[in-house]
Amino acid sequence: MWRKIVSPEILFLLGTLQALFPYIIWMIQGPNENYNYEITYLPLFLWTIGYFFFWLGTRFFKSNVDNVSSKLIKISFNGLKRIIFIISVLIIIQIINIVQAYGFLPILEFFSGSININDVNNNAVDTGFGQLGIFVTSLFFLNGLLLSLVIKAVESHKKLSLFFVINLLIAIFGTLITGKRQGLFILVFFIFSGLSIRFNSPLKTFIKVFGLQISKQVRILLYILVPAILIYFMGFIASLRIGSGYQISGTDETINYLQWPLINFEAQCEQAGLGPYKFNPIYSFVGLLPYRLYEDYVMNNDLPPSPEPSSPVGFYGNLHWGLGITGIIVFALIFGMISKYFYKRSFFSLPHLLIYCQITWTLIAAHTYNHFLSLVFLPLPALCFLFFGFLCNVLSPKNN
């Protein structure tokens, strides 16, 4: 069951439904009074067309969810732990350098109430060129290594120990030091997706590898409890980021994060129709540039209206503005093919599994982001995972 749930067709459908969910809220409560926008329903049409062609792209590859390689990771258990140790040390060094660039540790300052998110964003410009991008890529790579360690532990009939917990905490702390929430969600969903594909029972496998046993009823409770905790976490971090003792509920913050991209997309469609506003393919793919270059390019081009400037426009935002409905159709088809290819290969290949786990968040979070077109989120981690797969082959016991 879980292998099918994390298939690209299902995940992107969930991302699409989340993107369109605010229409239900607006039908019941009316438009969000905090923003000036008209409801055109053009995004509804574009999301529907986009999903159809994404689904069509997935039809190019067939997968058998019951046909899974018996052994996926060739490197030894201790060899894998050594690689994780090296990457974690490098991440700690990067955290120290980032703190020096900021002049403070943001997450601790949030708790003290002495700064807010605007202060952190303003100080980010003082970091070195590419410093934050390399740091984020390192964290994504560590996510892949931690998932690999869990899989290797199951394959080798070993139990995870304090070593895994410590490195997991390093990964979690790294995602939270600047008050960003997405990194923690990515980490959780990355491991969930990988264990779903590999063992078709993510929570049971994760608990068992620590030498613990829980009943089916407790697992069901945890599947409900974990999302509830993450929703609470959304509001808790939002309150810290704003400061001044302002409290935001996790439910309200989650609804805001669903509404804002659609509000921006509605405003964009009101101005550009089915698009493009002006044919500009470079704008559609500018996210594949390093952030500093991306920022310079965007600021010197016609920008779409954004009633909520802190929010992206969702999966089709840049494609719609620069290429219009034709770009949405073509690239939804291509993204569907890419996603299904890596999903199919993930049953037999470790680097393909890790890359697909990175893709899963792109699909489920499509209501807000298009991480396919983000250099740091997908292309760079994918290169790291491919290199790791090569390294596993080189260091496998048969080659020693």
C-alpha positions as CSV (number, residue, x, y, z in Angstrom):
1,M,0.0,0.0,0.0
2,W,2.7,2.5,1.0
3,R,4.6,2.1,-2.2
4,K,1.6,3.1,-4.2
5,I,0.9,6.1,-1.9
6,V,4.3,7.5,-2.5
7,S,4.1,7.0,-6.3
8,P,4.3,10.3,-8.3
9,E,0.7,10.1,-9.6
10,I,-0.6,10.0,-6.0
11,L,1.8,12.6,-4.5
12,F,1.3,15.1,-7.3
13,L,-2.5,14.6,-7.0
14,L,-2.2,15.5,-3.3
15,G,-0.1,18.5,-4.1
16,T,-2.7,19.6,-6.7
17,L,-5.6,19.2,-4.3
18,Q,-3.8,21.2,-1.6
19,A,-3.2,23.9,-4.2
20,L,-6.9,24.1,-5.0
21,F,-8.2,23.6,-1.4
22,P,-8.4,27.4,-0.7
23,Y,-11.2,27.7,-3.2
24,I,-13.4,25.7,-0.8
25,I,-12.5,28.1,2.0
26,W,-13.3,31.1,-0.2
27,M,-16.6,29.6,-1.2
28,I,-17.6,29.2,2.4
29,Q,-16.0,32.3,3.9
30,G,-15.5,34.6,0.9
31,P,-12.1,35.8,-0.4
32,N,-9.3,36.6,2.1
33,E,-10.0,40.2,3.1
34,N,-6.3,40.8,3.9
35,Y,-5.4,40.8,0.2
36,N,-6.6,42.5,-3.0
37,Y,-7.3,39.9,-5.7
38,E,-10.0,38.7,-7.9
39,I,-11.1,35.0,-8.1
40,T,-10.8,34.2,-11.8
41,Y,-10.6,30.3,-11.5
42,L,-7.9,30.3,-14.2
43,P,-5.5,28.6,-11.7
44,L,-8.1,25.9,-11.3
45,F,-8.0,25.3,-15.1
46,L,-4.2,25.4,-15.3
47,W,-3.7,23.1,-12.3
48,T,-6.2,20.6,-13.8
49,I,-4.5,20.7,-17.3
50,G,-1.1,20.4,-15.6
51,Y,-2.1,17.4,-13.6
52,F,-3.5,15.6,-16.6
53,F,-0.3,16.0,-18.6
54,F,1.8,15.1,-15.6
55,W,-0.2,11.9,-15.2
56,L,0.2,11.3,-19.0
57,G,4.0,11.6,-18.6
58,T,3.9,9.0,-15.9
59,R,2.3,6.5,-18.3
60,F,5.5,6.3,-20.3
61,F,7.0,4.0,-17.6
62,K,5.4,1.0,-15.9
63,S,6.5,-0.2,-12.5
64,N,5.9,-3.3,-10.5
65,V,5.6,-2.4,-6.9
66,D,6.1,-6.0,-5.8
67,N,9.4,-6.4,-7.7
68,V,12.1,-5.0,-5.4
69,S,15.8,-5.7,-5.2
70,S,16.7,-7.9,-2.3
71,K,19.8,-5.9,-1.5
72,L,20.3,-2.3,-2.3
73,I,23.4,-0.9,-0.5
74,K,26.7,-2.4,-1.4
75,I,28.9,-0.5,1.0
76,S,29.6,-2.0,4.4
77,F,27.7,-0.8,7.5
78,N,30.8,0.6,9.1
79,G,31.9,2.2,5.9
80,L,28.6,4.0,5.6
81,K,28.9,5.2,9.2
82,R,32.3,6.7,8.4
83,I,30.9,8.7,5.5
84,I,28.1,10.0,7.7
85,F,30.6,11.0,10.3
86,I,32.6,13.0,7.8
87,I,29.6,14.8,6.3
88,S,28.2,15.6,9.8
89,V,31.6,17.1,10.8
90,L,31.5,19.2,7.6
91,I,28.0,20.4,8.4
92,I,29.0,21.4,11.9
93,I,31.9,23.4,10.5
94,Q,29.5,25.1,8.1
95,I,27.1,25.9,10.9
96,I,30.0,27.6,12.8
97,N,30.9,29.6,9.7
98,I,27.3,30.6,9.1
99,V,26.9,31.7,12.8
100,Q,30.1,33.8,12.4
101,A,28.6,35.4,9.2
102,Y,25.3,36.2,10.9
103,G,26.9,37.3,14.2
104,F,24.4,35.2,16.2
105,L,22.7,31.8,16.2
106,P,19.3,32.6,14.8
107,I,17.2,29.9,16.4
108,L,18.4,30.8,19.9
109,E,17.8,34.5,19.2
110,F,14.3,33.7,18.1
111,F,13.7,32.0,21.5
112,S,15.0,35.0,23.3
113,G,12.8,37.3,21.3
114,S,15.6,39.7,20.3
115,I,15.2,39.2,16.6
116,N,12.6,38.3,14.0
117,I,12.7,36.6,10.6
118,N,13.4,39.9,8.8
119,D,16.6,40.3,10.8
120,V,17.7,36.9,9.8
121,N,17.0,37.4,6.1
122,N,18.8,40.8,6.1
123,N,21.9,39.2,7.7
124,A,21.8,36.4,5.1
125,V,23.3,38.7,2.5
126,D,26.5,38.9,4.5
127,T,27.2,35.2,3.9
128,G,29.7,34.2,1.3
129,F,28.6,33.5,-2.3
130,G,27.0,30.0,-2.4
131,Q,27.7,29.4,1.3
132,L,24.0,28.8,2.2
133,G,23.4,26.8,-0.9
134,I,26.3,24.4,-0.1
135,F,25.0,24.1,3.4
136,V,21.5,23.2,2.3
137,T,22.9,20.7,-0.2
138,S,25.0,19.1,2.5
139,L,21.9,18.7,4.7
140,F,20.0,17.0,1.8
141,F,23.0,14.7,1.3
142,L,22.9,13.8,5.0
143,N,19.2,13.0,4.7
144,G,20.1,10.5,2.0
145,L,22.9,9.0,4.1
146,L,20.7,8.6,7.1
147,L,18.0,6.8,5.1
148,S,20.8,4.6,3.6
149,L,21.9,3.7,7.1
150,V,18.4,2.6,8.1
151,I,18.1,0.5,5.0
152,K,21.6,-1.0,5.5
153,A,20.7,-1.8,9.1
154,V,17.7,-3.8,8.0
155,E,19.6,-5.6,5.2
156,S,22.5,-6.4,7.7
157,H,20.1,-7.4,10.6
158,K,21.7,-4.7,12.7
159,K,20.2,-2.3,15.2
160,L,20.5,1.4,15.0
161,S,22.3,3.0,17.9
162,L,23.2,6.4,19.5
163,F,25.3,7.1,16.4
164,F,22.2,7.4,14.2
165,V,20.3,9.5,16.8
166,I,23.2,12.0,17.1
167,N,23.5,12.5,13.4
168,L,19.7,12.7,13.0
169,L,19.8,15.5,15.6
170,I,22.6,17.3,13.7
171,A,20.4,17.1,10.5
172,I,17.4,18.5,12.4
173,F,19.4,21.2,14.1
174,G,20.9,22.2,10.7
175,T,17.4,22.6,9.2
176,L,16.2,24.8,12.1
177,I,19.1,27.2,12.8
178,T,17.7,30.0,10.6
179,G,14.1,29.4,11.7
180,K,13.1,27.7,8.4
181,R,10.6,25.0,8.7
182,Q,10.6,23.3,5.3
183,G,13.9,21.4,6.0
184,L,12.4,19.4,8.8
185,F,9.4,18.4,6.7
186,I,11.7,17.4,3.9
187,L,13.8,15.2,6.3
188,V,10.7,13.5,7.7
189,F,9.1,12.9,4.3
190,F,12.4,11.8,2.7
191,I,12.8,9.0,5.2
192,F,9.1,8.2,5.1
193,S,9.2,7.9,1.3
194,G,12.4,5.8,1.2
195,L,11.2,3.3,3.8
196,S,7.8,3.1,2.1
197,I,9.4,2.2,-1.2
198,R,12.0,-0.1,0.2
199,F,9.9,-2.0,2.8
200,N,6.3,-1.0,2.2
201,S,6.0,-0.3,5.9
202,P,7.8,2.9,6.9
203,L,6.9,3.3,10.6
204,K,7.1,-0.4,11.4
205,T,10.5,-0.6,9.8
206,F,11.8,2.5,11.5
207,I,10.7,1.4,15.0
208,K,11.9,-2.2,14.5
209,V,15.4,-1.2,13.5
210,F,15.8,0.3,17.0
211,G,14.9,-3.1,18.5
212,L,11.4,-2.0,19.5
213,Q,8.0,-3.5,18.8
214,I,4.7,-1.7,18.6
215,S,1.2,-2.8,17.9
216,K,-0.7,-1.9,14.7
217,Q,-3.0,0.3,16.8
218,V,-0.1,2.3,18.1
219,R,1.3,2.7,14.6
220,I,-2.1,4.1,13.4
221,L,-2.0,6.5,16.3
222,L,1.5,7.6,15.4
223,Y,0.5,8.2,11.8
224,I,-2.1,10.6,13.1
225,L,0.0,12.1,15.9
226,V,3.1,12.9,13.8
227,P,1.2,15.1,11.3
228,A,-0.6,16.8,14.2
229,I,2.8,17.6,15.8
230,L,4.2,19.0,12.6
231,I,1.1,21.2,12.2
232,Y,1.6,22.5,15.7
233,F,5.3,23.0,14.9
234,M,4.3,25.2,11.9
235,G,2.5,27.7,14.3
236,F,5.1,27.5,17.0
237,I,8.0,28.4,14.7
238,A,5.9,31.1,13.0
239,S,5.2,32.7,16.4
240,L,9.0,32.6,17.2
241,R,9.9,34.1,13.8
242,I,7.5,37.1,14.2
243,G,8.4,37.7,17.9
244,S,6.7,40.3,20.2
245,G,4.8,37.5,21.9
246,Y,2.4,37.1,18.9
247,Q,0.9,33.6,18.8
248,I,-0.2,31.8,15.6
249,S,-1.9,28.4,15.6
250,G,-0.5,25.7,13.5
251,T,-3.9,25.2,11.7
252,D,-4.0,28.9,10.8
253,E,-0.5,28.9,9.6
254,T,-1.1,25.8,7.5
255,I,-4.1,27.4,5.9
256,N,-2.2,30.5,5.2
257,Y,0.6,28.5,3.5
258,L,-2.1,27.0,1.3
259,Q,-3.9,30.2,0.5
260,W,-0.9,32.5,-0.2
261,P,0.4,30.8,-3.4
262,L,-3.1,30.6,-4.9
263,I,-3.8,34.3,-4.0
264,N,-0.6,35.1,-5.9
265,F,-1.4,32.8,-8.8
266,E,-4.9,34.4,-9.1
267,A,-3.3,37.9,-9.2
268,Q,-0.8,36.7,-11.8
269,C,-3.6,35.1,-13.9
270,E,-5.7,38.3,-13.6
271,Q,-2.8,40.2,-15.3
272,A,-1.5,37.5,-17.7
273,G,-4.6,35.4,-18.5
274,L,-3.4,31.9,-19.6
275,G,0.0,33.5,-20.2
276,P,2.6,34.2,-20.8
277,Y,2.7,37.8,-19.6
278,K,5.7,38.2,-21.9
279,F,7.5,35.3,-23.6
280,N,10.6,34.9,-21.4
281,P,11.8,31.3,-21.1
282,I,14.9,32.4,-19.1
283,Y,12.6,33.7,-16.4
284,S,10.9,30.3,-16.1
285,F,14.2,28.5,-15.4
286,V,16.0,31.3,-13.5
287,G,15.8,29.2,-10.3
288,L,18.4,26.9,-11.7
289,L,20.9,29.7,-11.3
290,P,22.8,30.3,-8.0
291,Y,20.7,32.4,-5.7
292,R,22.7,35.6,-6.0
293,L,22.5,35.5,-9.8
294,Y,18.9,34.5,-9.6
295,E,18.1,37.5,-7.4
296,D,19.9,39.9,-9.7
297,Y,18.1,38.6,-12.8
298,V,14.7,38.6,-11.3
299,M,15.0,42.1,-10.0
300,N,15.8,43.4,-13.5
301,N,12.8,41.8,-15.2
302,D,9.0,42.3,-15.2
303,L,7.8,40.6,-12.0
304,P,4.3,39.1,-11.6
305,P,2.0,40.8,-9.0
306,S,2.4,39.2,-5.5
307,P,-0.3,40.3,-3.0
308,E,1.7,38.2,-0.5
309,P,5.3,38.9,-1.4
310,S,6.8,36.4,1.1
311,S,5.1,33.5,-0.7
312,P,6.0,31.7,-4.0
313,V,3.3,31.1,-6.7
314,G,3.3,27.4,-6.7
315,F,4.4,24.7,-9.1
316,Y,3.3,26.6,-12.3
317,G,4.1,30.2,-11.3
318,N,7.3,30.9,-13.3
319,L,6.2,28.6,-16.2
320,H,3.0,30.5,-16.5
321,W,4.5,33.9,-16.4
322,G,7.3,33.2,-18.9
323,L,5.9,30.5,-21.1
324,G,2.1,30.4,-20.6
325,I,-0.1,27.4,-20.8
326,T,2.0,25.8,-23.5
327,G,5.0,25.8,-21.1
328,I,2.9,24.3,-18.4
329,I,1.7,21.5,-20.6
330,V,5.1,20.6,-22.0
331,F,6.9,20.7,-18.7
332,A,4.2,18.9,-16.7
333,L,4.6,16.1,-19.2
334,I,8.4,16.1,-18.8
335,F,8.2,16.3,-15.0
336,G,5.8,13.4,-15.0
337,M,8.2,11.3,-17.1
338,I,11.2,12.2,-14.9
339,S,9.3,11.4,-11.6
340,K,8.0,8.1,-12.8
341,Y,11.4,7.0,-14.2
342,F,13.1,7.6,-10.9
343,Y,10.3,6.0,-9.0
344,K,10.5,2.9,-11.2
345,R,14.3,2.7,-10.8
346,S,14.2,3.3,-7.1
347,F,13.2,-0.3,-6.5
348,F,16.6,-1.5,-7.8
349,S,19.1,1.4,-7.5
350,L,20.2,3.3,-4.4
351,P,21.0,6.7,-6.1
352,H,17.7,6.5,-8.0
353,L,15.9,5.9,-4.7
354,L,17.6,8.8,-3.0
355,I,16.9,11.1,-5.9
356,Y,13.2,10.1,-6.0
357,C,12.9,10.6,-2.2
358,Q,14.1,14.2,-2.9
359,I,11.5,14.5,-5.7
360,T,8.7,13.3,-3.4
361,W,8.7,16.6,-1.5
362,T,8.6,18.5,-4.8
363,L,5.4,16.6,-5.6
364,I,3.6,16.8,-2.3
365,A,4.6,20.5,-1.8
366,A,3.8,21.5,-5.4
367,H,1.0,23.8,-4.1
368,T,3.8,26.2,-3.0
369,Y,7.0,25.3,-4.8
370,N,8.5,24.0,-8.0
371,H,11.7,22.4,-6.7
372,F,12.3,20.8,-10.1
373,L,13.5,24.2,-11.1
374,S,15.6,24.9,-8.0
375,L,19.3,24.4,-8.3
376,V,19.9,23.7,-4.6
377,F,16.9,21.5,-4.1
378,L,17.2,18.9,-6.9
379,P,20.1,19.2,-9.4
380,L,22.9,19.5,-6.8
381,P,21.6,16.9,-4.4
382,A,21.0,14.5,-7.3
383,L,24.7,14.9,-8.3
384,C,25.7,14.1,-4.7
385,F,23.5,11.0,-4.7
386,L,24.9,9.8,-8.0
387,F,28.4,10.2,-6.7
388,F,27.5,8.4,-3.5
389,G,26.1,5.5,-5.6
390,F,29.5,5.4,-7.4
391,L,31.3,5.5,-4.1
392,C,29.3,2.6,-2.8
393,N,30.3,0.5,-5.8
394,V,34.0,1.4,-5.3
395,L,34.0,0.7,-1.6
396,S,31.9,-2.4,-1.7
397,P,33.5,-5.4,0.0
398,K,33.9,-7.3,-3.3
399,N,36.3,-4.5,-4.4
400,N,38.3,-4.4,-1.3
